[in-house]
Amino acid sequence: MEAFSYRRPVVSTSVGIEGIAARPEKHFLLGDSPPKLAERCVRLMASPVLADRLAGAGHAPCSSAYTIEAAADRLASCIGEGDPL
């Protein structure tokens, strides 16, 4: 989430991205083994266009779904508008 929030391209494993609403090749590059992670990093470094595209796409869900306001809205919907915490 931190890398997404700073508009940085992300390379992650399935476990590292678990629970985040992001899709491989659209928001980040996925590599679930050391060779795959290395290949994805090399691919990213070789393509500034890909890096820019992933950085922008990855920031979008971060800036909408994972803000304090969004968390407060989800919490309010779970407990009801007038219920005390």
PyMOL Python script that loads the backbone (N, CA, C, O; Angstrom):
from pymol import cmd

cmd.read_pdbstr("""\
ATOM      1  N   MET A   1       0.810  -1.170   0.000  1.00  0.00           N
ATOM      2  CA  MET A   1       0.000   0.000   0.000  1.00  0.00           C
ATOM      3  C   MET A   1       0.868   1.254   0.000  1.00  0.00           C
ATOM      4  O   MET A   1       0.541   2.241  -0.659  1.00  0.00           O
ATOM      5  N   GLU A   2       1.956   1.213   0.728  1.00  0.00           N
ATOM      6  CA  GLU A   2       2.816   2.394   0.775  1.00  0.00           C
ATOM      7  C   GLU A   2       3.381   2.719  -0.604  1.00  0.00           C
ATOM      8  O   GLU A   2       3.383   3.879  -1.016  1.00  0.00           O
ATOM      9  N   ALA A   3       3.854   1.718  -1.309  1.00  0.00           N
ATOM     10  CA  ALA A   3       4.394   1.954  -2.659  1.00  0.00           C
ATOM     11  C   ALA A   3       3.306   2.489  -3.580  1.00  0.00           C
ATOM     12  O   ALA A   3       3.549   3.426  -4.341  1.00  0.00           O
ATOM     13  N   PHE A   4       2.113   1.908  -3.523  1.00  0.00           N
ATOM     14  CA  PHE A   4       1.000   2.412  -4.327  1.00  0.00           C
ATOM     15  C   PHE A   4       0.711   3.871  -3.989  1.00  0.00           C
ATOM     16  O   PHE A   4       0.502   4.687  -4.886  1.00  0.00           O
ATOM     17  N   SER A   5       0.700   4.200  -2.702  1.00  0.00           N
ATOM     18  CA  SER A   5       0.357   5.572  -2.295  1.00  0.00           C
ATOM     19  C   SER A   5       1.396   6.586  -2.774  1.00  0.00           C
ATOM     20  O   SER A   5       1.065   7.750  -3.001  1.00  0.00           O
ATOM     21  N   TYR A   6       2.650   6.153  -2.930  1.00  0.00           N
ATOM     22  CA  TYR A   6       3.702   7.041  -3.426  1.00  0.00           C
ATOM     23  C   TYR A   6       3.871   6.955  -4.946  1.00  0.00           C
ATOM     24  O   TYR A   6       4.841   7.473  -5.500  1.00  0.00           O
ATOM     25  N   ARG A   7       2.924   6.301  -5.606  1.00  0.00           N
ATOM     26  CA  ARG A   7       2.946   6.142  -7.070  1.00  0.00           C
ATOM     27  C   ARG A   7       4.229   5.464  -7.548  1.00  0.00           C
ATOM     28  O   ARG A   7       4.905   5.936  -8.462  1.00  0.00           O
ATOM     29  N   ARG A   8       4.535   4.362  -6.908  1.00  0.00           N
ATOM     30  CA  ARG A   8       5.695   3.562  -7.312  1.00  0.00           C
ATOM     31  C   ARG A   8       5.201   2.265  -7.932  1.00  0.00           C
ATOM     32  O   ARG A   8       4.210   1.708  -7.458  1.00  0.00           O
ATOM     33  N   PRO A   9       5.850   1.766  -8.968  1.00  0.00           N
ATOM     34  CA  PRO A   9       5.453   0.472  -9.518  1.00  0.00           C
ATOM     35  C   PRO A   9       5.752  -0.629  -8.504  1.00  0.00           C
ATOM     36  O   PRO A   9       6.732  -0.557  -7.762  1.00  0.00           O
ATOM     37  N   VAL A  10       4.905  -1.636  -8.482  1.00  0.00           N
ATOM     38  CA  VAL A  10       5.002  -2.686  -7.470  1.00  0.00           C
ATOM     39  C   VAL A  10       5.238  -4.043  -8.126  1.00  0.00           C
ATOM     40  O   VAL A  10       4.602  -4.397  -9.118  1.00  0.00           O
ATOM     41  N   VAL A  11       6.178  -4.794  -7.537  1.00  0.00           N
ATOM     42  CA  VAL A  11       6.386  -6.204  -7.846  1.00  0.00           C
ATOM     43  C   VAL A  11       6.154  -6.932  -6.526  1.00  0.00           C
ATOM     44  O   VAL A  11       6.770  -6.595  -5.515  1.00  0.00           O
ATOM     45  N   SER A  12       5.273  -7.924  -6.533  1.00  0.00           N
ATOM     46  CA  SER A  12       4.918  -8.597  -5.284  1.00  0.00           C
ATOM     47  C   SER A  12       4.657 -10.072  -5.504  1.00  0.00           C
ATOM     48  O   SER A  12       4.491 -10.540  -6.631  1.00  0.00           O
ATOM     49  N   THR A  13       4.628 -10.793  -4.392  1.00  0.00           N
ATOM     50  CA  THR A  13       4.162 -12.178  -4.396  1.00  0.00           C
ATOM     51  C   THR A  13       2.658 -12.173  -4.122  1.00  0.00           C
ATOM     52  O   THR A  13       2.090 -11.144  -3.756  1.00  0.00           O
ATOM     53  N   SER A  14       2.033 -13.307  -4.298  1.00  0.00           N
ATOM     54  CA  SER A  14       0.606 -13.439  -3.990  1.00  0.00           C
ATOM     55  C   SER A  14       0.339 -13.152  -2.519  1.00  0.00           C
ATOM     56  O   SER A  14      -0.654 -12.509  -2.179  1.00  0.00           O
ATOM     57  N   VAL A  15       1.214 -13.622  -1.658  1.00  0.00           N
ATOM     58  CA  VAL A  15       1.044 -13.391  -0.225  1.00  0.00           C
ATOM     59  C   VAL A  15       1.214 -11.912   0.101  1.00  0.00           C
ATOM     60  O   VAL A  15       0.476 -11.374   0.926  1.00  0.00           O
ATOM     61  N   GLY A  16       2.162 -11.258  -0.526  1.00  0.00           N
ATOM     62  CA  GLY A  16       2.416  -9.845  -0.253  1.00  0.00           C
ATOM     63  C   GLY A  16       1.293  -8.926  -0.667  1.00  0.00           C
ATOM     64  O   GLY A  16       1.123  -7.857  -0.081  1.00  0.00           O
ATOM     65  N   ILE A  17       0.529  -9.316  -1.658  1.00  0.00           N
ATOM     66  CA  ILE A  17      -0.548  -8.469  -2.180  1.00  0.00           C
ATOM     67  C   ILE A  17      -1.913  -8.918  -1.657  1.00  0.00           C
ATOM     68  O   ILE A  17      -2.933  -8.297  -1.957  1.00  0.00           O
ATOM     69  N   GLU A  18      -1.926  -9.990  -0.882  1.00  0.00           N
ATOM     70  CA  GLU A  18      -3.176 -10.560  -0.366  1.00  0.00           C
ATOM     71  C   GLU A  18      -3.998  -9.511   0.387  1.00  0.00           C
ATOM     72  O   GLU A  18      -3.474  -8.772   1.220  1.00  0.00           O
ATOM     73  N   GLY A  19      -5.278  -9.464   0.080  1.00  0.00           N
ATOM     74  CA  GLY A  19      -6.181  -8.540   0.746  1.00  0.00           C
ATOM     75  C   GLY A  19      -6.254  -7.171   0.108  1.00  0.00           C
ATOM     76  O   GLY A  19      -7.043  -6.331   0.542  1.00  0.00           O
ATOM     77  N   ILE A  20      -5.451  -6.927  -0.908  1.00  0.00           N
ATOM     78  CA  ILE A  20      -5.453  -5.635  -1.592  1.00  0.00           C
ATOM     79  C   ILE A  20      -6.170  -5.810  -2.931  1.00  0.00           C
ATOM     80  O   ILE A  20      -5.882  -6.742  -3.682  1.00  0.00           O
ATOM     81  N   ALA A  21      -7.085  -4.922  -3.212  1.00  0.00           N
ATOM     82  CA  ALA A  21      -7.874  -5.004  -4.451  1.00  0.00           C
ATOM     83  C   ALA A  21      -7.032  -4.513  -5.627  1.00  0.00           C
ATOM     84  O   ALA A  21      -7.216  -3.403  -6.127  1.00  0.00           O
ATOM     85  N   ALA A  22      -6.113  -5.360  -6.050  1.00  0.00           N
ATOM     86  CA  ALA A  22      -5.232  -5.025  -7.175  1.00  0.00           C
ATOM     87  C   ALA A  22      -5.081  -6.265  -8.040  1.00  0.00           C
ATOM     88  O   ALA A  22      -5.086  -7.391  -7.543  1.00  0.00           O
ATOM     89  N   ARG A  23      -4.948  -6.042  -9.345  1.00  0.00           N
ATOM     90  CA  ARG A  23      -4.839  -7.154 -10.292  1.00  0.00           C
ATOM     91  C   ARG A  23      -3.453  -7.179 -10.932  1.00  0.00           C
ATOM     92  O   ARG A  23      -2.902  -6.139 -11.290  1.00  0.00           O
ATOM     93  N   PRO A  24      -2.894  -8.399 -11.072  1.00  0.00           N
ATOM     94  CA  PRO A  24      -1.597  -8.520 -11.744  1.00  0.00           C
ATOM     95  C   PRO A  24      -1.665  -7.986 -13.167  1.00  0.00           C
ATOM     96  O   PRO A  24      -2.675  -8.133 -13.854  1.00  0.00           O
ATOM     97  N   GLU A  25      -0.591  -7.373 -13.590  1.00  0.00           N
ATOM     98  CA  GLU A  25      -0.422  -6.771 -14.922  1.00  0.00           C
ATOM     99  C   GLU A  25      -1.202  -5.471 -15.083  1.00  0.00           C
ATOM    100  O   GLU A  25      -0.883  -4.677 -15.968  1.00  0.00           O
ATOM    101  N   LYS A  26      -2.204  -5.233 -14.261  1.00  0.00           N
ATOM    102  CA  LYS A  26      -2.915  -3.953 -14.315  1.00  0.00           C
ATOM    103  C   LYS A  26      -2.377  -2.992 -13.255  1.00  0.00           C
ATOM    104  O   LYS A  26      -2.080  -1.835 -13.553  1.00  0.00           O
ATOM    105  N   HIS A  27      -2.252  -3.478 -12.013  1.00  0.00           N
ATOM    106  CA  HIS A  27      -1.806  -2.638 -10.910  1.00  0.00           C
ATOM    107  C   HIS A  27      -0.394  -2.967 -10.435  1.00  0.00           C
ATOM    108  O   HIS A  27       0.281  -2.111  -9.862  1.00  0.00           O
ATOM    109  N   PHE A  28       0.054  -4.185 -10.664  1.00  0.00           N
ATOM    110  CA  PHE A  28       1.367  -4.625 -10.179  1.00  0.00           C
ATOM    111  C   PHE A  28       1.826  -5.821 -10.994  1.00  0.00           C
ATOM    112  O   PHE A  28       1.059  -6.377 -11.781  1.00  0.00           O
ATOM    113  N   LEU A  29       3.073  -6.213 -10.806  1.00  0.00           N
ATOM    114  CA  LEU A  29       3.607  -7.425 -11.428  1.00  0.00           C
ATOM    115  C   LEU A  29       3.735  -8.497 -10.353  1.00  0.00           C
ATOM    116  O   LEU A  29       4.165  -8.219  -9.233  1.00  0.00           O
ATOM    117  N   LEU A  30       3.362  -9.710 -10.700  1.00  0.00           N
ATOM    118  CA  LEU A  30       3.331 -10.823  -9.754  1.00  0.00           C
ATOM    119  C   LEU A  30       4.470 -11.785 -10.023  1.00  0.00           C
ATOM    120  O   LEU A  30       4.726 -12.160 -11.167  1.00  0.00           O
ATOM    121  N   GLY A  31       5.152 -12.181  -8.956  1.00  0.00           N
ATOM    122  CA  GLY A  31       6.196 -13.193  -9.047  1.00  0.00           C
ATOM    123  C   GLY A  31       6.213 -14.007  -7.779  1.00  0.00           C
ATOM    124  O   GLY A  31       6.555 -13.490  -6.716  1.00  0.00           O
ATOM    125  N   ASP A  32       5.849 -15.275  -7.869  1.00  0.00           N
ATOM    126  CA  ASP A  32       5.746 -16.107  -6.671  1.00  0.00           C
ATOM    127  C   ASP A  32       6.946 -17.012  -6.421  1.00  0.00           C
ATOM    128  O   ASP A  32       6.870 -17.934  -5.608  1.00  0.00           O
ATOM    129  N   SER A  33       8.033 -16.760  -7.102  1.00  0.00           N
ATOM    130  CA  SER A  33       9.276 -17.495  -6.839  1.00  0.00           C
ATOM    131  C   SER A  33      10.421 -16.511  -7.032  1.00  0.00           C
ATOM    132  O   SER A  33      10.252 -15.491  -7.701  1.00  0.00           O
ATOM    133  N   PRO A  34      11.584 -16.804  -6.455  1.00  0.00           N
ATOM    134  CA  PRO A  34      12.714 -15.885  -6.642  1.00  0.00           C
ATOM    135  C   PRO A  34      13.037 -15.614  -8.111  1.00  0.00           C
ATOM    136  O   PRO A  34      13.259 -14.457  -8.469  1.00  0.00           O
ATOM    137  N   PRO A  35      13.074 -16.637  -8.983  1.00  0.00           N
ATOM    138  CA  PRO A  35      13.352 -16.330 -10.398  1.00  0.00           C
ATOM    139  C   PRO A  35      12.265 -15.450 -11.036  1.00  0.00           C
ATOM    140  O   PRO A  35      12.575 -14.554 -11.821  1.00  0.00           O
ATOM    141  N   LYS A  36      10.999 -15.706 -10.700  1.00  0.00           N
ATOM    142  CA  LYS A  36       9.910 -14.897 -11.270  1.00  0.00           C
ATOM    143  C   LYS A  36       9.969 -13.467 -10.745  1.00  0.00           C
ATOM    144  O   LYS A  36       9.756 -12.521 -11.505  1.00  0.00           O
ATOM    145  N   LEU A  37      10.256 -13.299  -9.458  1.00  0.00           N
ATOM    146  CA  LEU A  37      10.392 -11.939  -8.912  1.00  0.00           C
ATOM    147  C   LEU A  37      11.514 -11.192  -9.615  1.00  0.00           C
ATOM    148  O   LEU A  37      11.355 -10.028  -9.982  1.00  0.00           O
ATOM    149  N   ALA A  38      12.648 -11.858  -9.804  1.00  0.00           N
ATOM    150  CA  ALA A  38      13.783 -11.226 -10.473  1.00  0.00           C
ATOM    151  C   ALA A  38      13.426 -10.860 -11.911  1.00  0.00           C
ATOM    152  O   ALA A  38      13.758  -9.769 -12.373  1.00  0.00           O
ATOM    153  N   GLU A  39      12.757 -11.759 -12.616  1.00  0.00           N
ATOM    154  CA  GLU A  39      12.358 -11.490 -14.000  1.00  0.00           C
ATOM    155  C   GLU A  39      11.413 -10.300 -14.071  1.00  0.00           C
ATOM    156  O   GLU A  39      11.534  -9.463 -14.965  1.00  0.00           O
ATOM    157  N   ARG A  40      10.473 -10.221 -13.135  1.00  0.00           N
ATOM    158  CA  ARG A  40       9.515  -9.106 -13.123  1.00  0.00           C
ATOM    159  C   ARG A  40      10.223  -7.777 -12.827  1.00  0.00           C
ATOM    160  O   ARG A  40       9.883  -6.746 -13.409  1.00  0.00           O
ATOM    161  N   CYS A  41      11.197  -7.805 -11.934  1.00  0.00           N
ATOM    162  CA  CYS A  41      11.956  -6.580 -11.634  1.00  0.00           C
ATOM    163  C   CYS A  41      12.760  -6.124 -12.850  1.00  0.00           C
ATOM    164  O   CYS A  41      12.796  -4.934 -13.163  1.00  0.00           O
ATOM    165  N   VAL A  42      13.400  -7.065 -13.532  1.00  0.00           N
ATOM    166  CA  VAL A  42      14.163  -6.725 -14.735  1.00  0.00           C
ATOM    167  C   VAL A  42      13.217  -6.171 -15.799  1.00  0.00           C
ATOM    168  O   VAL A  42      13.532  -5.178 -16.456  1.00  0.00           O
ATOM    169  N   ARG A  43      12.074  -6.804 -15.968  1.00  0.00           N
ATOM    170  CA  ARG A  43      11.074  -6.328 -16.932  1.00  0.00           C
ATOM    171  C   ARG A  43      10.651  -4.898 -16.617  1.00  0.00           C
ATOM    172  O   ARG A  43      10.528  -4.066 -17.517  1.00  0.00           O
ATOM    173  N   LEU A  44      10.433  -4.623 -15.360  1.00  0.00           N
ATOM    174  CA  LEU A  44      10.021  -3.286 -14.929  1.00  0.00           C
ATOM    175  C   LEU A  44      11.126  -2.260 -15.177  1.00  0.00           C
ATOM    176  O   LEU A  44      10.855  -1.167 -15.673  1.00  0.00           O
ATOM    177  N   MET A  45      12.353  -2.600 -14.838  1.00  0.00           N
ATOM    178  CA  MET A  45      13.466  -1.673 -15.050  1.00  0.00           C
ATOM    179  C   MET A  45      13.724  -1.418 -16.532  1.00  0.00           C
ATOM    180  O   MET A  45      14.189  -0.341 -16.906  1.00  0.00           O
ATOM    181  N   ALA A  46      13.427  -2.395 -17.367  1.00  0.00           N
ATOM    182  CA  ALA A  46      13.666  -2.261 -18.809  1.00  0.00           C
ATOM    183  C   ALA A  46      12.583  -1.461 -19.517  1.00  0.00           C
ATOM    184  O   ALA A  46      12.764  -1.054 -20.665  1.00  0.00           O
ATOM    185  N   SER A  47      11.461  -1.234 -18.847  1.00  0.00           N
ATOM    186  CA  SER A  47      10.344  -0.556 -19.506  1.00  0.00           C
ATOM    187  C   SER A  47       9.795   0.591 -18.653  1.00  0.00           C
ATOM    188  O   SER A  47       8.909   0.377 -17.826  1.00  0.00           O
ATOM    189  N   PRO A  48      10.316   1.805 -18.850  1.00  0.00           N
ATOM    190  CA  PRO A  48       9.781   2.952 -18.123  1.00  0.00           C
ATOM    191  C   PRO A  48       8.297   3.185 -18.405  1.00  0.00           C
ATOM    192  O   PRO A  48       7.575   3.682 -17.540  1.00  0.00           O
ATOM    193  N   VAL A  49       7.845   2.838 -19.586  1.00  0.00           N
ATOM    194  CA  VAL A  49       6.420   2.998 -19.924  1.00  0.00           C
ATOM    195  C   VAL A  49       5.576   2.076 -19.045  1.00  0.00           C
ATOM    196  O   VAL A  49       4.550   2.494 -18.509  1.00  0.00           O
ATOM    197  N   LEU A  50       6.003   0.830 -18.899  1.00  0.00           N
ATOM    198  CA  LEU A  50       5.309  -0.111 -18.029  1.00  0.00           C
ATOM    199  C   LEU A  50       5.336   0.376 -16.581  1.00  0.00           C
ATOM    200  O   LEU A  50       4.319   0.335 -15.889  1.00  0.00           O
ATOM    201  N   ALA A  51       6.496   0.833 -16.130  1.00  0.00           N
ATOM    202  CA  ALA A  51       6.621   1.336 -14.761  1.00  0.00           C
ATOM    203  C   ALA A  51       5.665   2.497 -14.508  1.00  0.00           C
ATOM    204  O   ALA A  51       5.001   2.537 -13.473  1.00  0.00           O
ATOM    205  N   ASP A  52       5.589   3.428 -15.432  1.00  0.00           N
ATOM    206  CA  ASP A  52       4.675   4.572 -15.282  1.00  0.00           C
ATOM    207  C   ASP A  52       3.218   4.131 -15.279  1.00  0.00           C
ATOM    208  O   ASP A  52       2.415   4.628 -14.489  1.00  0.00           O
ATOM    209  N   ARG A  53       2.878   3.197 -16.165  1.00  0.00           N
ATOM    210  CA  ARG A  53       1.495   2.718 -16.243  1.00  0.00           C
ATOM    211  C   ARG A  53       1.085   2.020 -14.957  1.00  0.00           C
ATOM    212  O   ARG A  53       0.001   2.275 -14.433  1.00  0.00           O
ATOM    213  N   LEU A  54       1.943   1.137 -14.440  1.00  0.00           N
ATOM    214  CA  LEU A  54       1.640   0.438 -13.195  1.00  0.00           C
ATOM    215  C   LEU A  54       1.565   1.395 -12.015  1.00  0.00           C
ATOM    216  O   LEU A  54       0.698   1.254 -11.152  1.00  0.00           O
ATOM    217  N   ALA A  55       2.460   2.356 -11.974  1.00  0.00           N
ATOM    218  CA  ALA A  55       2.465   3.323 -10.865  1.00  0.00           C
ATOM    219  C   ALA A  55       1.160   4.106 -10.823  1.00  0.00           C
ATOM    220  O   ALA A  55       0.593   4.308  -9.749  1.00  0.00           O
ATOM    221  N   GLY A  56       0.684   4.545 -11.969  1.00  0.00           N
ATOM    222  CA  GLY A  56      -0.572   5.289 -12.014  1.00  0.00           C
ATOM    223  C   GLY A  56      -1.771   4.420 -11.703  1.00  0.00           C
ATOM    224  O   GLY A  56      -2.656   4.816 -10.944  1.00  0.00           O
ATOM    225  N   ALA A  57      -1.799   3.223 -12.295  1.00  0.00           N
ATOM    226  CA  ALA A  57      -2.930   2.317 -12.073  1.00  0.00           C
ATOM    227  C   ALA A  57      -2.971   1.826 -10.633  1.00  0.00           C
ATOM    228  O   ALA A  57      -4.051   1.663 -10.066  1.00  0.00           O
ATOM    229  N   GLY A  58      -1.825   1.591 -10.043  1.00  0.00           N
ATOM    230  CA  GLY A  58      -1.772   1.124  -8.660  1.00  0.00           C
ATOM    231  C   GLY A  58      -2.196   2.184  -7.664  1.00  0.00           C
ATOM    232  O   GLY A  58      -2.727   1.870  -6.598  1.00  0.00           O
ATOM    233  N   HIS A  59      -1.963   3.429  -8.009  1.00  0.00           N
ATOM    234  CA  HIS A  59      -2.340   4.521  -7.106  1.00  0.00           C
ATOM    235  C   HIS A  59      -3.849   4.712  -7.036  1.00  0.00           C
ATOM    236  O   HIS A  59      -4.369   5.122  -5.999  1.00  0.00           O
ATOM    237  N   ALA A  60      -4.555   4.424  -8.113  1.00  0.00           N
ATOM    238  CA  ALA A  60      -6.003   4.662  -8.167  1.00  0.00           C
ATOM    239  C   ALA A  60      -6.774   3.949  -7.058  1.00  0.00           C
ATOM    240  O   ALA A  60      -7.506   4.619  -6.330  1.00  0.00           O
ATOM    241  N   PRO A  61      -6.654   2.625  -6.883  1.00  0.00           N
ATOM    242  CA  PRO A  61      -7.406   1.993  -5.794  1.00  0.00           C
ATOM    243  C   PRO A  61      -6.932   2.455  -4.423  1.00  0.00           C
ATOM    244  O   PRO A  61      -7.720   2.557  -3.483  1.00  0.00           O
ATOM    245  N   CYS A  62      -5.645   2.732  -4.320  1.00  0.00           N
ATOM    246  CA  CYS A  62      -5.096   3.196  -3.046  1.00  0.00           C
ATOM    247  C   CYS A  62      -5.713   4.523  -2.634  1.00  0.00           C
ATOM    248  O   CYS A  62      -6.008   4.738  -1.458  1.00  0.00           O
ATOM    249  N   SER A  63      -5.907   5.411  -3.599  1.00  0.00           N
ATOM    250  CA  SER A  63      -6.401   6.747  -3.283  1.00  0.00           C
ATOM    251  C   SER A  63      -7.916   6.793  -3.113  1.00  0.00           C
ATOM    252  O   SER A  63      -8.463   7.826  -2.726  1.00  0.00           O
ATOM    253  N   SER A  64      -8.602   5.680  -3.400  1.00  0.00           N
ATOM    254  CA  SER A  64     -10.051   5.691  -3.228  1.00  0.00           C
ATOM    255  C   SER A  64     -10.518   4.674  -2.187  1.00  0.00           C
ATOM    256  O   SER A  64     -11.304   5.024  -1.307  1.00  0.00           O
ATOM    257  N   ALA A  65     -10.064   3.453  -2.265  1.00  0.00           N
ATOM    258  CA  ALA A  65     -10.575   2.403  -1.388  1.00  0.00           C
ATOM    259  C   ALA A  65      -9.840   2.299  -0.052  1.00  0.00           C
ATOM    260  O   ALA A  65     -10.381   1.739   0.901  1.00  0.00           O
ATOM    261  N   TYR A  66      -8.637   2.818   0.034  1.00  0.00           N
ATOM    262  CA  TYR A  66      -7.834   2.611   1.234  1.00  0.00           C
ATOM    263  C   TYR A  66      -7.479   3.915   1.944  1.00  0.00           C
ATOM    264  O   TYR A  66      -6.362   4.075   2.436  1.00  0.00           O
ATOM    265  N   THR A  67      -8.417   4.831   1.995  1.00  0.00           N
ATOM    266  CA  THR A  67      -8.201   6.087   2.719  1.00  0.00           C
ATOM    267  C   THR A  67      -8.854   5.999   4.094  1.00  0.00           C
ATOM    268  O   THR A  67      -9.638   5.088   4.358  1.00  0.00           O
ATOM    269  N   ILE A  68      -8.533   6.933   4.954  1.00  0.00           N
ATOM    270  CA  ILE A  68      -9.171   6.999   6.270  1.00  0.00           C
ATOM    271  C   ILE A  68     -10.676   7.177   6.105  1.00  0.00           C
ATOM    272  O   ILE A  68     -11.463   6.569   6.831  1.00  0.00           O
ATOM    273  N   GLU A  69     -11.066   8.003   5.161  1.00  0.00           N
ATOM    274  CA  GLU A  69     -12.487   8.250   4.925  1.00  0.00           C
ATOM    275  C   GLU A  69     -13.206   6.978   4.483  1.00  0.00           C
ATOM    276  O   GLU A  69     -14.303   6.684   4.958  1.00  0.00           O
ATOM    277  N   ALA A  70     -12.592   6.233   3.582  1.00  0.00           N
ATOM    278  CA  ALA A  70     -13.197   4.986   3.103  1.00  0.00           C
ATOM    279  C   ALA A  70     -13.311   3.973   4.243  1.00  0.00           C
ATOM    280  O   ALA A  70     -14.318   3.272   4.353  1.00  0.00           O
ATOM    281  N   ALA A  71     -12.283   3.894   5.089  1.00  0.00           N
ATOM    282  CA  ALA A  71     -12.334   2.982   6.238  1.00  0.00           C
ATOM    283  C   ALA A  71     -13.437   3.397   7.205  1.00  0.00           C
ATOM    284  O   ALA A  71     -14.157   2.545   7.726  1.00  0.00           O
ATOM    285  N   ALA A  72     -13.572   4.686   7.446  1.00  0.00           N
ATOM    286  CA  ALA A  72     -14.631   5.178   8.334  1.00  0.00           C
ATOM    287  C   ALA A  72     -16.007   4.856   7.759  1.00  0.00           C
ATOM    288  O   ALA A  72     -16.908   4.465   8.501  1.00  0.00           O
ATOM    289  N   ASP A  73     -16.178   5.014   6.459  1.00  0.00           N
ATOM    290  CA  ASP A  73     -17.453   4.681   5.815  1.00  0.00           C
ATOM    291  C   ASP A  73     -17.771   3.197   5.958  1.00  0.00           C
ATOM    292  O   ASP A  73     -18.911   2.833   6.245  1.00  0.00           O
ATOM    293  N   ARG A  74     -16.774   2.337   5.762  1.00  0.00           N
ATOM    294  CA  ARG A  74     -17.003   0.893   5.905  1.00  0.00           C
ATOM    295  C   ARG A  74     -17.357   0.551   7.341  1.00  0.00           C
ATOM    296  O   ARG A  74     -18.243  -0.267   7.588  1.00  0.00           O
ATOM    297  N   LEU A  75     -16.675   1.166   8.278  1.00  0.00           N
ATOM    298  CA  LEU A  75     -16.948   0.915   9.688  1.00  0.00           C
ATOM    299  C   LEU A  75     -18.359   1.380  10.041  1.00  0.00           C
ATOM    300  O   LEU A  75     -19.095   0.666  10.722  1.00  0.00           O
ATOM    301  N   ALA A  76     -18.736   2.555   9.589  1.00  0.00           N
ATOM    302  CA  ALA A  76     -20.076   3.085   9.861  1.00  0.00           C
ATOM    303  C   ALA A  76     -21.149   2.175   9.282  1.00  0.00           C
ATOM    304  O   ALA A  76     -22.187   1.964   9.910  1.00  0.00           O
ATOM    305  N   SER A  77     -20.911   1.634   8.093  1.00  0.00           N
ATOM    306  CA  SER A  77     -21.912   0.751   7.482  1.00  0.00           C
ATOM    307  C   SER A  77     -22.032  -0.565   8.232  1.00  0.00           C
ATOM    308  O   SER A  77     -23.086  -1.201   8.203  1.00  0.00           O
ATOM    309  N   CYS A  78     -20.968  -0.979   8.902  1.00  0.00           N
ATOM    310  CA  CYS A  78     -20.998  -2.235   9.670  1.00  0.00           C
ATOM    311  C   CYS A  78     -21.722  -2.076  10.998  1.00  0.00           C
ATOM    312  O   CYS A  78     -22.422  -2.988  11.437  1.00  0.00           O
ATOM    313  N   ILE A  79     -21.559  -0.926  11.639  1.00  0.00           N
ATOM    314  CA  ILE A  79     -22.153  -0.749  12.966  1.00  0.00           C
ATOM    315  C   ILE A  79     -23.430   0.063  12.962  1.00  0.00           C
ATOM    316  O   ILE A  79     -24.122   0.137  13.978  1.00  0.00           O
ATOM    317  N   GLY A  80     -23.753   0.674  11.832  1.00  0.00           N
ATOM    318  CA  GLY A  80     -24.956   1.499  11.761  1.00  0.00           C
ATOM    319  C   GLY A  80     -24.633   2.947  12.070  1.00  0.00           C
ATOM    320  O   GLY A  80     -23.768   3.233  12.898  1.00  0.00           O
ATOM    321  N   GLU A  81     -25.304   3.834  11.428  1.00  0.00           N
ATOM    322  CA  GLU A  81     -25.000   5.262  11.537  1.00  0.00           C
ATOM    323  C   GLU A  81     -25.094   5.814  12.960  1.00  0.00           C
ATOM    324  O   GLU A  81     -24.220   6.578  13.368  1.00  0.00           O
ATOM    325  N   GLY A  82     -26.113   5.457  13.720  1.00  0.00           N
ATOM    326  CA  GLY A  82     -26.293   6.070  15.037  1.00  0.00           C
ATOM    327  C   GLY A  82     -25.726   5.293  16.186  1.00  0.00           C
ATOM    328  O   GLY A  82     -25.800   5.750  17.326  1.00  0.00           O
ATOM    329  N   ASP A  83     -25.161   4.131  15.933  1.00  0.00           N
ATOM    330  CA  ASP A  83     -24.654   3.284  17.012  1.00  0.00           C
ATOM    331  C   ASP A  83     -23.346   3.818  17.566  1.00  0.00           C
ATOM    332  O   ASP A  83     -22.489   4.263  16.803  1.00  0.00           O
ATOM    333  N   PRO A  84     -23.178   3.781  18.880  1.00  0.00           N
ATOM    334  CA  PRO A  84     -21.895   4.207  19.458  1.00  0.00           C
ATOM    335  C   PRO A  84     -20.822   3.173  19.166  1.00  0.00           C
ATOM    336  O   PRO A  84     -21.118   1.994  18.975  1.00  0.00           O
ATOM    337  N   LEU A  85     -19.587   3.619  19.133  1.00  0.00           N
ATOM    338  CA  LEU A  85     -18.471   2.684  18.949  1.00  0.00           C
ATOM    339  C   LEU A  85     -18.271   1.994  20.235  1.00  0.00           C
ATOM    340  O   LEU A  85     -17.385   1.148  20.350  1.00  0.00           O
TER     341      LEU A  85
END
""", "prot")
cmd.dss("prot")
cmd.show_as("cartoon", "prot")
cmd.util.cbc("prot")
cmd.orient("prot")
